[in-house]
Amino acid sequence: MIDIPISSPARLDGRIALVTGAAGGIGKATALAMAEAGAKVIATDIVDQADFDNPSIVYRRYDVTSSSDTKAVIADVIEHYGQIDALVLCAGTITHKPLTESTDEEWRSILDVNLMGVVNPVRELYPMMVEQGGGKIVALGSIAAKIGGVASGPAYVAAKSAVHGLMKWVAKAGASKGVYASVIAPGPVETPMWNKVTQRAAPSANGNVPLGRYGQPEDIAQAILFLCSPASNWITGTVLDVNGGMLMD
């Protein structure tokens, strides 16, 4: 059993963080927030290039659905930086088709990115975190997994529900080894992905969100930073709702 340190300020000085889905939206805001908190950030996404204009952020192309790509990217990070202290899983895609209109291809695509895109890096990095004496893992879940969807279809809800369960398993298995695992469950956040389905949501943010607006990527990024930092040293296995009050659980 590893001695768990008492919580301390939300700084990441000297720590190495790997962020998936970091080319835009929540992932990009998270990479920037972690760099500003002192971390060296390896930001990854499926696109060839992404601009961060921050010397503490290095970009790598990474397909989270590929187990071989996962092994190569993580091995490269370990070779260059020695270890990975925080893993943030923001890669995602969405569909709004109802169950009866969904296809096998759509289900495979949604599950590959949203579920296997978490399974692959966690499966590869978890034993390394155990060996190094600990680490923090935060995955993006969704309010959709808790209430059956907002504007998304059933494949997205199912994938995010599985992410919630997987991270609780990791949290329980890793607790005695210093490996933390938690989930952020955002409500509607104004990102390119949300814009794909926003027309299916109710038209008034004020009517659905008690705090009166949709979320911004920075709202989620700061919550992720908290869970990756020493400020959350007595928190693991949680699903943290960041939704403007849409779900008061």
N, C-alpha and C positions, 0 to 999 in steps of 0.2 A: 504494500500500500504506500503510495507516494504521499508525502506531506503536502496538503493543498494550502497555498499561501492565502493570507487574508487579502480581501479586495483592496485595491489601491487605484489611483487616478487612471483615467482612460487614455494612457499613452502607449505607443508601440515602438518606442525608440530601440533601434537595433534588431527589430524582429523582421522576419521574412514572411511575406504574405503572397499567396497565389489566389487570384480572382478570375473566375470564369465568366463568360458573357459580359466582358468589360469594355466592349467597343462603344457602347451607348447606354442611355437610360440609367437604371439603378446600378448596374455593374460599373459604369464609368464613374458615377458619383461616389461609389464605394471605394474604388481605387484611389481617387483623389483624396477622399477623407482619410484613408489609411496612411497615405503618403504624408499628408499634412500632420498626422499624429506621430510621425517619426519612422514609419515602416519603409522598408524596401519592398516595392510591390511589383510582382510579375503579373501583368494584366494580359489576359488571353481572350480570344474569341475566334470565330470561324472565318472572319474577314482577313485579308492579307495584311492590311495596315490599319493602324488607329493612332490618332494624334492626341497626346496628353500634355505636352509642353511642361513636363515636370521631370527633373533629373532623377527623382527617386522612383520613377515608374518605367519599367522595361516591358515592351510589348512582345508577345509571342503568339503566332497563329496556333490554334488548338481546336481540334474537333472532339468535343466531349463524348460523342457517340462511339468513338473508336478506342478500343482498349489498347491497341498498339500505339496510337498517338498519345494516349494517356501515359503509358509507361515511358515513352521517349521524352515528353515534356517534363514530367516529374524528375526523371533521371538527370535531365539537363539542368534543372533548377538546383537539385541537390549537389551536382558536380560544381556549379559555380558559386553557390551560396552556403553549402554545408547542410542546411536543413530547411524545412518549411514549418513555421510556427503557427500560421493561420491559413485556413483554406475556406474561401468564400465561394459559394456555388450559385451564380446568378444566371447562368445560361438557361434560356427558356424560349418556348414558342407556344402559340395559342390557336385554338380553333373554336368557332361558336356553333358549329353544326349540331343540331339535335341528334339524339341517339339513332332514330330511325333513318336519318339521312347520312350518317357517318359511314365511312368506308374502312376496310382493313388497312389500307395504305395510310389514311389519316391517323388511325389509332397507333400504328407502328411509328409514324413520324413523331407524334406527340409524346409517346412513351419513351422513344429513343432519346430525345433531347431532354425532356423534363425529369424522367426517372433514371434512365441509364446514364445520362449526363451528370447525375449525382453519384450513382453507384460506382461508375468507373473510377473517378478520382478518389473517392472515399476508400474503396476497396484497395487501391494501390498505396494510398498514403497512410491509412490507419496504422498498419504495422510499423511503419517508419516512425510515426509519432509515438507509438508505444516504446519503441527502442530508444528514442531520443529523450524520453521522460515526460512527454506531454505535448499538447497542442490544442488549438481551438478550431472547430469546424462549424460553420454557419451556412445553412441552406435557405434559399428562398422557397417558402411554401406559398400559401395563398388563403385569403379569407374564403375563397371558393371551396376549398377543401373542408371548411368548417360549416358552411351554410348551404352547400349544394350548388354553388355557382353564383356569379353576379351577372356577367355577360358572356361567360365562356361555356363551352359545351362539355359533355360528360367525360370525354377523353382527358381533357385538361384537369377536371375535378378529380378523376381517378388517379392521375399521375401525381398530382400535388398531395393527395391523401396518402399515397404510398411514400412520398418523401417525408411527410410528418412521422409516419410510423418507423421508417428506416432510421431516422435521426434519433428517435427515442431508443431504438435498439443500440445504436452506437454509443449513445450517452450512458446507458446502463453498463454496457460491456467495458467502456473506457474509463469509467469514473475512478476506479481504484488505480488506474495507470496514468492519471493526469490528462487524459484526453476528454475534452469537452465537446458536446455536440448539441446544437439548438437550431431552431427554425424561426425565421421572421415570416409572419403571415400578413402581407400587405393587403390593404383594401385597394380601391381603384387609384392608380398612380399614373400621372400623365407622362407616358413614355410612347415611343413608336409602336411597341407591341400592343399597348392598351388602345391606341388610336385605331388599330385594325378592327376592334370590336366595340368601340365606345358608342357607336350608333345604336347598339342593342340595349345599352343601359338606359335607365330612366334619365330624362333630359336635364334634371335639375340637381346639381351637386348639393345645394342647400337643403333640398328635400330629403336627401338620403344620408348625408354626412352631418352629424350634429355639430362638428367643428366648422362646417360651412364651406369647405372646398375639397377638391380632390387632392390627393397627395402629390408631392414632388419627389424626384429621385433622392434629393438630399434628406428628406424626412426618413427614408428607409436606410440610407447610407449611414446616418448617425446612429441608428439603432443597431445596425450590423457592427459598426465600430465598437459600440459598447459591449456587445457579446464576444468580440474578438480580443478585448482588452482586459487588463487586470481588474477593471472595475466590476467585472462579472464573475469573480473567482468563486462565488458560492451559488452559481446558477448553471445548471446543465439539464438537458432533456426538456427544455421549455419550448413552447410555441408562443412567441411573443407577438401579440396583435398590434399592428401599427396601421390603423385604419380610420382615424379621425372620429372614432366613436361609433362606427357602423355596427360593430359587434362588441357588446360589453359583456365579456365572458368571465 
